[in-house]
Amino acid sequence: MAIYNKLKKLLFDADLSEAEVLIYIELLKKPAQTIFELVNRTGLKKSTVYNVSAKLKDLKIVEKNKDGLKALSLKSLVSELSTKKRKLSKTAYKLKQIAPFLHEPRESIQEFETFYTPNQIAEVYLFMAEIPYDTNLDFGDFENFINAIGPVDLAFKFRELRSKHASHHALCTTFGPQLAQFCNKEDLQSFKNRFDINKQFDFTNKWIIFSDNSDYVLFNDVSDPEFPCSILIKSKAVADIQRLQFENFSKYIWNK
């Protein structure tokens, strides 16, 4: 039947083996009272039928009861494929985040850590406020970064910790209600803050934190608000690149 031919192709696409597909479709057509019946109907070795039947039972698309073996609906397989897709999607996302740093000389990177939950990101974000430096530098999309990891109180905490030992200069590619809370004249003076806004730079959902004389850099990506990512690197080579980029962006703004 055409439907079985279509099913066979889809099951192959779902990474089932030829034997698994054969046995599932055979049981879908007609239950088998014993393993030996399946051996005779499929022509497969007894050991293969035993192993495949066990695998299909684990997938919950075949069950064994008092009447023998029978095929179940594919709901369980569909659910597993959906879960696998989500996991693979997250894995692909993580690989995408670290890929740009793989070309850096291994000896140039002293520390490399990744963070994937809002709580972890909040902790490393505050860590960046306390490491020794004279001026905190950051640029990109502060608005969406804070919206993703929230609450905005974290940014106030960062400012409080940082202001105890350093000044601050940010180049922001977006402006909204979150950032506006930091831009009043009194706070700019009290906390030694400076914000330059330029929406022409394309750093949507990216927020990079570093400084003038520390080798720590925190790369934040909130392209997927439900799955934010932060990468903490300690590397003079990487930090120097960020400082040079920041200087060039600053000159572009000043010379406009």
MIKOLZA-439118 format. One record per residue (C-alpha): x, y, z; residue in one letter. Coordinates in steps of 0.001 Angstrom, whole numbers, padded with zeros to 6 digits, always signed. Example, Ala and Ser with C-alpha at 12.3 -4.5 7.8 and 13.67 -1.06 7.14 Angstrom:
<nodes>
+012300-004500+007800a/+013670-001060+007140s/
</nodes>
This chain:
<nodes>
+000000+000000+000000m/+001144+003538-000765a/+000704+004638+002828i/+003176+001982+004020y/+005704+003126+001417n/+005335+006694+002693k/+005594+005516+006301l/+008702+003506+005495k/+010462+006585+004084k/+009466+008744+007072l/+010693+006139+009559l/+014021+006002+007748f/+014145+009807+007951d/+013526+009436+011711a/+016754+007380+011907d/+015124+003991+012404l/+017119+001131+010925s/+015911-001030+008065e/+015168-003897+010479a/+013289-001582+012868e/+011170-000207+010043v/+010475-003696+008673l/+009355-005100+012033i/+007234-002074+012966y/+005369-002123+009641i/+004969-005904+009839e/+003398-005576+013301l/+001267-002666+012101l/-000174-004925+009421k/-000746-007766+011862k/+000321-008456+015483p/+002639-011428+016113a/+001980-013916+018881q/+005671-014792+019284t/+009153-013666+018308i/+009471-016829+016219f/+006440-015794+014201e/+008151-012490+013438l/+011334-014319+012450v/+009361-016384+009937n/+007418-013373+008610r/+010412-011072+008179t/+013206-013488+007366g/+015453-011760+009896l/+017733-013553+012336k/+016245-014421+015726k/+018839-012278+017553s/+018017-009302+015303t/+014280-009638+015954v/+014879-009859+019714y/+017093-006746+019731n/+014877-004719+017419v/+011727-005625+019325s/+013371-004459+022540a/+014382-001165+020876k/+010866-000571+019547l/+009420-001287+022989k/+011836+001271+024459d/+010567+003764+021894l/+007026+002860+023042k/+005807+002184+019525i/+005590-001592+020120v/+004247-003389+023157e/+004146-006994+024323k/+001069-008275+026146n/-000590-011629+026727k/-001579-011788+023077d/+001976-011188+021821g/+003596-008219+020066l/+001637-005394+018461k/+002367-001980+016998a/+001306+001125+018900l/+000678+004642+017621s/+003623+006823+016669l/+002826+009524+019248k/+005752+008500+021423s/+008173+008566+018491l/+006874+011969+017396v/+007381+013278+020945s/+010933+011905+021081e/+011775+013454+017712l/+010437+016816+018903s/+012577+016586+022033t/+015603+015588+019977k/+014973+018497+017618k/+014918+020947+020521r/+018129+019476+021935k/+019849+019580+018547l/+018667+023139+018035s/+020198+024158+021375k/+023399+022301+020549t/+023591+024054+017186a/+023047+027382+018943y/+025857+026665+021420k/+028220+025632+018620l/+027383+028834+016764k/+028319+030902+019829q/+031760+029376+020377i/+032694+028953+016698a/+034194+032474+016264p/+036695+031852+019075f/+038050+028557+017759l/+040488+030358+015473h/+042154+032167+018358e/+045543+030657+019301p/+044860+028258+022168r/+047605+029748+024318e/+046079+033248+023994s/+042912+032292+025906i/+043440+031892+029647q/+039803+031265+030570e/+036733+030277+028566f/+033327+029650+030149e/+029787+029490+028790t/+026508+030295+030552f/+023013+029427+029353y/+020501+030280+032072t/+019363+033739+033245p/+020654+033019+036764n/+024113+032042+035502q/+024218+035051+033202i/+023181+037373+036028a/+026022+036040+038200e/+028710+036457+035559v/+027271+039859+034639y/+027770+041069+038211l/+031214+039439+038255f/+032162+041802+035431m/+031297+044747+037672a/+033783+043756+040363e/+036967+042742+038572i/+039712+045406+038799p/+039757+048058+036056y/+039575+051845+035686d/+036867+052229+033038t/+034080+049823+032174n/+033490+049686+028410l/+030519+048046+026746d/+028594+048289+023527f/+025649+046869+021661g/+022004+046290+022464d/+021691+046977+026201f/+017901+047278+025959e/+017238+043724+024767n/+019996+042275+026946f/+018350+043574+030119i/+014889+042585+028892n/+016124+039015+028391a/+017936+038453+031698i/+015925+040917+033837g/+015042+042468+036118p/+016510+045899+035447v/+017564+045934+039128d/+020533+043805+038000l/+021805+046711+035935a/+021439+049049+038926f/+023413+046535+041008k/+026081+046351+038315f/+026344+050141+038311r/+026607+050262+042095e/+029391+047671+042225l/+031295+049145+039303r/+031101+052749+040500s/+033072+051854+043640k/+036244+051511+041602h/+035693+052588+037997a/+034010+054973+035590s/+031871+053853+032661h/+031462+054462+028949h/+028944+052650+026752a/+028113+052761+023057l/+024484+051697+022685c/+022879+050655+019418t/+019347+050774+020814t/+017505+053134+023126f/+014396+052396+025172g/+012821+052619+028620p/+015445+050396+030291q/+018381+052495+029159l/+016510+055755+029754a/+016543+055046+033493q/+020338+055406+033479f/+020563+058531+031375c/+019288+061244+033689n/+021830+063985+034386k/+022125+063354+038124e/+022878+059632+037761d/+025307+060213+034910l/+027345+062446+037183q/+026971+060441+040399s/+027986+057127+038873f/+030498+058493+036328k/+028418+057162+033450n/+028600+058048+029792r/+026276+056701+027109f/+026663+057374+023391d/+023793+056259+021176i/+024227+055232+017555n/+021571+053045+015949k/+023510+052548+012709q/+025701+049804+014188f/+024095+046385+013852d/+024514+044758+017241f/+020898+043740+017766t/+020614+041336+020740n/+024374+041509+021371k/+025876+043185+024463w/+029643+043050+025003i/+031231+044024+028331i/+034946+044605+028844f/+037236+047356+030190s/+040266+049524+029589d/+042816+047420+031486n/+041365+043998+032285s/+041588+041008+029941d/+038109+039709+030770y/+035444+040056+028057v/+031811+038977+028398l/+029949+038328+025152f/+026166+038229+025601n/+023723+037001+022963d/+019965+037192+023591v/+018795+036481+020036s/+016535+033865+021586d/+015118+035447+024788p/+014151+032001+026079e/+017695+030720+025576f/+020188+033530+026247p/+023902+032860+026114c/+026952+034477+027686s/+030577+033607+026999i/+033263+034763+029429l/+036780+034960+028021i/+040021+036043+029630k/+042412+036849+026819s/+044567+039892+026148k/+044303+039295+022408a/+040487+039207+022485v/+040268+042150+024913a/+042620+044228+022739d/+040420+043621+019711i/+037350+044801+021655q/+039157+047892+022896r/+040329+048755+019362l/+036835+048225+017982q/+035374+050398+020732f/+037895+053153+019954e/+037040+053039+016248n/+033303+053155+016955f/+033828+056089+019312s/+035798+058022+016692k/+033051+057379+014155y/+030461+058876+016512i/+032608+061886+017449w/+033492+062654+013807n/+029931+062526+012493k/
</nodes>
